[in-house]
């Protein structure tokens, strides 16, 4: 399951700048779906400590990871790499 969830899941790793308050109800809903279907953010599994963002704005300075691929445990070893899209509605990944 993947897409633009419009909310950083880990405020410390998935957001830089702006208000550092997570949307608790959105994060809770995503976590409930993850728990029910045993899904995990494959980017975070493969890059546990790396900051990388899929959306950015320079004025004011705000960068967020808003796009996620939530995969089952059985698929984790099959994912080799996650590449940014050429034609996306989001800004390409920033590190």
N, C-alpha and C positions, 0 to 999 in steps of 0.2 A: 504494500500500500504506500503510495507516495504522493507528494504534492506540496503545495504552499499552505502551511498550517497557520501562517501569519502570527506566530508566537514563538519566541525562543524557549526551548525546553530547559536549558541549563543557563541561567542568567549569567553565571561566571564565565562560561566558555562561548556562549552563543550570542553575546551582546556586548557592544562597546559604545559608550556614550549614551546620552539620553537618560530617561528615567529608568532606574535599575529595579523597578518593581515588576515582577512577573504577573501575567494574567492568570491568576490562580485557578479560576474556573475552567479556562481553556486547557491549561496544563493538566489539571485533574481529569478532564474528559479524555485527553489524549492518553494519559497514563491508564485510565480504565480500559480503553480500547486495547492498548498494548497488553495489559494483564489478561483480558478476556481471550485474546487470540494469540498470546505468547509472541508478541512482536517487539523488535528492538530497533533503535536507530542505528542502521548499519554504518553510517559515517562515524558515529561516536564509538562503535565497536572497533572499527579499523583505525581510528585516530582519537584515542581516549583523552589526550591532553591538548590537542591542537585547536587553536582558534582559527576559524574560517567562516566567512560570512557570505550569504547569498543575496543580500540586499544592503544597499548603502546610500547615505545621503550626506553631503559635505557641509551643508549649512541648514540646520545645526548638524554637528558631527555625530552621526549615529550609524552604526553598522550592526546587522543582525543576521543570524542563521535562522531562516524561516521555513526552508524547504527540507523535507525529510523523506527518506525511504525507510519505511518500517518493514522489516523482514523477519521471517520466522528463523528460529535457531538452525533449522535444517538447511537454510540457504546461505548462511554466513560464510562458509568456506568456498562457495561458488562465486562470490563477489570478489573480483580482482581489483577493480578501481572504480572510482566515481568521478566522472568528468563533467565540467560545466557545459551547459547547452550553448550553442551558437546563437540561436534566436530565442531568447527568454524574456519574459516580462520582468525578470529580476536582474539585478546587477550581477555580473560574473563574480565568482568567489574571490574574496580578498583574504589575505593572511596577515 
